[in-house]
Amino acid sequence: MAGMEIQLRRRDRRGVTRYKPLAEINVTPFVDVMLVLLIVFMVAAPLLQVGVPVDLPDARAPALPEDTTPLTVTIDQNGAIFIEETAIGLEELVPRLAAIAETRNRTETRVYVRGDRRLAYGEVMRVMAAVHAAGFSKVALVADRP
């Protein structure tokens, strides 16, 4: 009786046995697969955070609307600078950002600067000045909501 179609025996008036198909869908395997997928996605979702982990400061400002995918520059607590997830030095920041602007054919791309809250204000401003010197005019600071 494996499969989705079960046949029932039935005799007609002449005594001939006929088989009538009975179509039933077994929902149990479907529910099992869905529960497994739910668990997989629940475990994988926290692992999908992008970027270098930093302790961002709190801010009460509303989030900015996003038109395109922004470029992220991160400064960790030790002062190391990252473009997306690639570590670079401060002297390499302007040429790399200029090259990115050329490949994207525009400097209107929004650049998010993520700085650790334990950093000195001057470190963050030095990176923001380098981003602006590379030709990007839309520079924003990233903060956590309290």
Secondary structure, 3 states (H helix, E strand, C coil): CCCCEEEEEEECCCCCEEEEEEECCCCHHHHHHHHHHHHHHHHHHHHHCCCCCCCCCECCCCCCCCCCCCEEEEECCCCCEEECCEEECHHHHHHHHHHHHHHHCCCCCCEEEEECCCCCHHHHHHHHHHHHHCCCCCEEECCECC
